[in-house]
Amino acid sequence: MTVDCHDPERLAAFWCEVLDFEVIDRSEGKVESRQNFTTMPLMRQHSLQVGRMTR
């Protein structure tokens, strides 16, 4: 699952706490986390692009 957001670090910290995930990768404007490398899906939080339409 990929989520556009204003603060990827903060959102990733929330989901890591709630779902017992751990951060597996950080890069500029992106944080990736998952619970288990073999069984759980990946969750990505991306910085919301300025001017990008949101719903």
N, CA, C and O of each residue as an XYZ file, in Angstrom:
220
protein
N       0.848     -1.157      0.000
C       0.000      0.000      0.000
C       0.902      1.230      0.000
O       1.903      1.271      0.715
N       0.552      2.214     -0.787
C       1.287      3.467     -0.846
C       0.371      4.599     -0.409
O      -0.777      4.682     -0.845
N       0.887      5.472      0.457
C       0.102      6.575      0.999
C       0.832      7.886      0.757
O       1.988      8.031      1.154
N       0.173      8.844      0.110
C       0.718     10.197     -0.004
C       0.367     10.945      1.271
O      -0.769     10.882      1.742
N       1.335     11.649      1.827
C       1.083     12.365      3.077
C       2.063     13.530      3.206
O       3.040     13.616      2.463
N       1.795     14.411      4.144
C       2.659     15.573      4.372
C       3.891     15.226      5.198
O       4.924     15.882      5.065
N       3.799     14.207      6.048
C       4.895     13.856      6.949
C       5.082     12.335      6.978
O       4.560     11.666      7.870
N       5.828     11.785      6.003
C       5.999     10.333      5.922
C       6.600      9.713      7.190
O       6.198      8.618      7.583
N       7.537     10.382      7.821
C       8.155      9.839      9.033
C       7.127      9.674     10.153
O       7.092      8.649     10.835
N       6.310     10.679     10.326
C       5.302     10.641     11.396
C       4.247      9.568     11.117
O       3.854      8.826     12.018
N       3.794      9.492      9.866
C       2.801      8.481      9.526
C       3.386      7.074      9.646
O       2.715      6.167     10.138
N       4.611      6.889      9.207
C       5.258      5.581      9.332
C       5.410      5.193     10.800
O       5.197      4.035     11.159
N       5.775      6.148     11.647
C       5.911      5.864     13.083
C       4.575      5.402     13.657
O       4.531      4.470     14.461
N       3.483      6.053     13.245
C       2.154      5.656     13.704
C       1.840      4.218     13.301
O       1.471      3.403     14.146
N       1.987      3.901     11.996
C       1.658      2.561     11.527
C       2.596      1.502     12.093
O       2.177      0.371     12.338
N       3.836      1.851     12.299
C       4.760      0.896     12.916
C       4.299      0.542     14.326
O       4.374     -0.618     14.731
N       3.833      1.519     15.062
C       3.334      1.279     16.426
C       2.048      0.468     16.403
O       1.915     -0.502     17.148
N       1.110      0.850     15.565
C      -0.202      0.197     15.521
C      -0.116     -1.241     14.998
O      -0.747     -2.143     15.549
N       0.660     -1.451     13.942
C       0.693     -2.755     13.274
C       1.930     -3.592     13.597
O       2.117     -4.665     13.023
N       2.767     -3.112     14.504
C       4.015     -3.798     14.854
C       4.905     -3.954     13.622
O       5.523     -5.000     13.421
N       4.963     -2.900     12.797
C       5.838     -2.866     11.624
C       7.185     -2.308     12.040
O       7.342     -1.777     13.139
N       8.156     -2.438     11.143
C       9.442     -1.765     11.330
C       9.828     -1.088     10.024
O       9.509     -1.574      8.939
N      10.511      0.027     10.141
C      10.978      0.752      8.956
C      12.095     -0.060      8.324
O      13.037     -0.474      9.000
N      11.979     -0.284      7.010
C      13.006     -1.052      6.304
C      13.801     -0.205      5.329
O      14.870     -0.617      4.876
N      13.282      0.998      4.994
C      14.001      1.863      4.061
C      13.532      3.299      4.226
O      12.343      3.569      4.399
N      14.491      4.209      4.167
C      14.199      5.645      4.180
C      14.997      6.288      3.053
O      16.178      5.999      2.857
N      14.323      7.164      2.321
C      15.015      7.991      1.341
C      14.274      9.317      1.297
O      13.267      9.484      1.985
N      14.749     10.243      0.514
C      14.165     11.581      0.504
C      12.666     11.525      0.185
O      12.270     11.141     -0.916
N      11.850     11.911      1.156
C      10.408     11.966      0.957
C       9.701     10.631      0.977
O       8.539     10.554      0.578
N      10.374      9.553      1.437
C       9.768      8.220      1.397
C      10.217      7.390      2.598
O      11.386      7.417      2.981
N       9.276      6.655      3.184
C       9.585      5.705      4.246
C       8.862      4.402      3.911
O       7.671      4.424      3.601
N       9.557      3.276      3.966
C       8.944      1.976      3.713
C       9.021      1.138      4.979
O      10.041      1.112      5.668
N       7.922      0.454      5.270
C       7.876     -0.371      6.472
C       7.104     -1.648      6.198
O       6.287     -1.713      5.280
N       7.372     -2.650      7.001
C       6.597     -3.896      6.949
C       6.863     -4.687      8.215
O       7.838     -4.445      8.928
N       5.987     -5.630      8.479
C       6.100     -6.429      9.697
C       7.085     -7.577      9.508
O       7.968     -7.793     10.338
N       6.926     -8.298      8.424
C       7.744     -9.479      8.195
C       8.066     -9.529      6.707
O       7.160     -9.455      5.877
N       9.311     -9.650      6.369
C       9.730     -9.604      4.967
C       9.088    -10.687      4.105
O       8.994    -10.516      2.890
N       8.645    -11.790      4.693
C       8.127    -12.885      3.873
C       6.615    -13.010      3.883
O       6.057    -13.639      2.984
N       5.925    -12.435      4.869
C       4.490    -12.686      4.960
C       3.613    -11.453      4.855
O       2.456    -11.575      4.454
N       4.099    -10.292      5.190
C       3.252     -9.112      5.219
C       3.535     -8.202      4.031
O       4.668     -8.119      3.558
N       2.496     -7.520      3.551
C       2.706     -6.570      2.452
C       3.497     -5.348      2.900
O       3.599     -5.046      4.089
N       4.034     -4.680      1.944
C       4.840     -3.481      2.157
C       3.936     -2.260      2.255
O       2.931     -2.173      1.549
N       4.286     -1.321      3.120
C       3.565     -0.052      3.218
C       4.560      1.063      2.953
O       5.633      1.108      3.555
N       4.196      1.969      2.041
C       5.059      3.109      1.711
C       4.331      4.399      2.031
O       3.144      4.546      1.740
N       5.053      5.332      2.633
C       4.539      6.673      2.866
C       5.398      7.624      2.055
O       6.621      7.633      2.196
N       4.764      8.428      1.204
C       5.452      9.385      0.350
C       5.025     10.792      0.704
O       3.890     11.022      1.121
N       5.944     11.734      0.535
C       5.593     13.144      0.715
C       4.557     13.542     -0.317
O       4.667     13.184     -1.489
N       3.567     14.274      0.116
C       2.534     14.787     -0.771
C       3.153     15.819     -1.693
O       3.806     16.753     -1.228
N       2.959     15.664     -2.977
C       3.528     16.593     -3.954
C       2.730     17.886     -3.952
O       1.501     17.857     -4.014
N       3.401     18.998     -3.883
C       2.746     20.304     -3.908
C       2.021     20.454     -5.240
O       2.579     20.173     -6.301
N       0.767     20.901     -5.168
C      -0.025     21.093     -6.377
C      -0.694     19.830     -6.870
O      -1.444     19.875     -7.845
N      -0.447     18.719     -6.234
C      -1.041     17.460     -6.657
C      -2.468     17.378     -6.120
O      -2.726     17.726     -4.968
N      -3.378     16.922     -6.952
C      -4.767     16.808     -6.542
C      -4.920     15.643     -5.568
O      -4.364     14.567     -5.790
N      -5.668     15.854     -4.495
C      -5.945     14.797     -3.525
C      -7.441     14.602     -3.425
O      -8.221     15.493     -3.762
N      -7.828     13.449     -2.967
C      -9.248     13.151     -2.774
C      -9.523     12.848     -1.340
O     -10.666     12.571     -0.975
